[in-house]
Amino acid sequence: MKRDWTDLIYLLQGTPRQKAAYSILAEILPKLSAFDPVLTGTIPLNIDVPDSDLDIVCYTPDLEKFKRVLTENFGHFQNFILTQSIIDELPTVIVRFERNNFAFEIFGQSRPVIRQKAFRHMIVEARLLQYGGEKIRQQIRQLKQTGLKTEPAFAIAFNLTGDPYQTLLELSDLPAEELYQTIFNKT
């Protein structure tokens, strides 16, 4: 099943936490509409743990405008922090804050959202979860509860070798049949 990750309506069919996320995102995302915001991470995939945040990735060729919008709209929220750095060779702005019992991380850079690592990781993780089913979903959640980050948890669950972040990026570009063969026909 191919999902449109830009339409958050899928959250309304999900867990109580996903439904609560939908409600707060209905307040947050319209303020980011000029930046093609997409929710990524564990909550959309239903592999979140209690301290999982809402990760939003954005496309912004104008970081100054992005910082202004973030500060004007979210600067008054609890624990608001704005940082700017270079990530993957691109100037990047990251904002963190808390709202309605959710921690937020908003990430913006001049790379289109569908090419950003967080989005690509989520897409391949969703595909892998389709193959692995509920048993794998539970295993990943358990691994995350021990303190592992998402990508290393997937690497363990699917017996992936190498750097889990890079391996998942490489897998994200594979067609469905090749991905399946790569995961399940290891020698």
C-alpha positions in Angstrom: 0.0 0.0 0.0 1.5 3.3 -1.1 0.7 6.1 1.3 0.7 9.9 0.7 2.8 11.0 3.7 1.9 14.7 3.0 -1.8 14.0 3.9 -2.0 13.4 7.6 -5.5 11.9 7.5 -3.9 8.5 8.0 -3.1 9.5 11.6 -6.9 9.6 12.4 -7.1 5.9 11.7 -4.2 5.1 14.0 -3.3 4.8 17.7 -4.5 7.3 20.3 -1.1 9.0 20.2 -1.3 9.3 16.4 -4.8 10.9 16.8 -3.4 13.3 19.4 -0.5 14.2 17.0 -3.0 14.9 14.2 -4.8 17.4 16.4 -1.7 19.4 17.3 -0.3 19.2 13.8 -3.5 20.8 12.5 -2.3 23.8 14.5 1.4 23.7 13.6 1.6 22.6 9.9 -0.5 25.4 8.3 2.0 27.9 9.7 4.7 26.0 7.8 2.8 25.5 4.5 5.2 27.6 2.5 8.0 25.1 3.3 6.4 21.8 2.1 6.3 20.4 5.7 6.1 16.6 6.1 5.9 14.7 9.4 8.6 12.0 9.5 10.0 9.7 12.2 8.5 7.1 14.4 5.0 8.4 15.1 3.8 8.1 11.5 5.1 4.5 11.4 3.6 3.5 14.8 7.0 2.5 16.2 7.2 5.4 18.6 8.0 5.2 22.3 6.8 7.5 25.0 9.6 10.1 24.5 9.4 10.1 20.7 9.0 13.6 19.2 7.2 14.9 16.2 9.8 15.4 13.5 8.8 17.8 10.7 11.1 18.3 7.7 10.8 21.3 5.5 12.2 22.7 2.3 13.5 26.2 2.5 15.8 27.9 0.0 15.5 31.1 2.2 16.8 30.2 5.7 16.3 33.8 7.0 12.6 33.7 6.1 12.3 30.2 7.6 13.9 31.4 10.9 11.5 34.4 11.0 8.4 32.2 10.5 9.6 29.7 13.1 10.4 32.4 15.7 7.2 34.4 15.1 4.9 31.3 15.2 6.6 29.1 17.8 9.1 31.2 19.7 6.6 31.6 22.6 6.2 27.8 23.0 7.9 26.0 25.9 11.6 25.2 25.6 11.9 26.9 22.1 15.5 26.6 20.8 16.6 27.6 17.3 20.0 26.4 16.0 21.7 26.8 12.6 24.5 24.5 11.4 25.8 22.7 8.3 24.3 19.2 7.8 25.0 17.1 4.8 26.9 20.1 3.4 23.9 22.3 3.5 23.0 25.2 5.8 20.3 23.9 8.1 17.9 25.4 10.7 16.5 23.2 13.5 13.9 24.3 15.9 12.9 22.4 19.0 10.0 23.2 21.3 7.2 21.6 23.3 3.5 21.9 22.8 0.5 19.9 24.1 2.6 17.1 25.6 4.6 16.7 22.4 8.2 17.5 21.8 8.7 19.0 18.3 11.8 19.1 16.0 11.4 21.1 12.8 14.2 20.7 10.4 14.7 22.9 7.3 17.2 23.0 4.5 17.4 23.8 0.8 17.0 20.2 -0.2 13.5 19.1 -1.3 11.8 17.1 1.4 11.6 13.9 -0.6 15.4 13.9 -0.9 16.1 14.7 2.8 17.5 11.8 4.8 14.7 11.7 7.4 12.1 11.4 4.7 14.0 8.7 2.8 14.6 6.8 6.0 10.9 6.8 6.9 9.9 5.7 3.4 12.2 2.7 3.4 11.3 1.9 7.1 7.6 1.9 6.1 8.4 -0.5 3.3 10.4 -2.8 5.5 7.6 -2.8 8.1 5.2 -4.0 5.4 7.4 -6.9 4.8 8.1 -7.7 8.5 4.7 -7.2 9.9 3.6 -6.7 13.5 6.3 -9.0 14.9 9.0 -6.8 13.5 7.2 -3.6 14.5 7.1 -4.9 18.1 10.8 -5.9 18.0 11.8 -2.4 16.8 9.7 -0.7 19.5 11.3 -2.9 22.1 14.8 -2.1 20.8 13.9 1.6 20.9 12.8 1.2 24.5 16.3 0.1 25.4 17.6 3.4 24.1 18.5 2.5 20.5 17.8 5.1 17.8 15.4 4.0 15.0 17.9 3.2 12.3 20.1 1.0 14.4 16.9 -0.8 15.6 16.0 -1.5 12.0 19.5 -2.7 11.3 19.2 -5.3 14.1 15.7 -6.3 13.2 16.5 -6.9 9.6 20.1 -8.0 10.1 21.5 -5.1 8.1 25.3 -4.6 7.9 27.4 -1.5 7.9 26.3 2.0 9.1 22.6 1.7 9.6 21.9 5.3 8.5 23.8 4.9 5.2 22.5 1.3 4.6 18.9 2.5 4.9 19.5 5.3 2.5 20.9 2.9 0.0 17.9 0.6 0.4 15.5 3.5 0.0 16.4 3.8 -3.7 15.7 0.1 -4.5 12.6 -1.0 -6.3 10.2 -3.2 -4.3 11.3 -6.5 -5.6 15.0 -5.7 -5.3 14.4 -4.5 -1.7 12.6 -7.7 -0.8 15.4 -9.8 -2.4 18.1 -7.9 -0.6 16.4 -8.2 2.8 15.2 -11.8 2.7 17.5 -13.6 0.4 20.8 -13.0 2.2 23.3 -15.9 2.0 
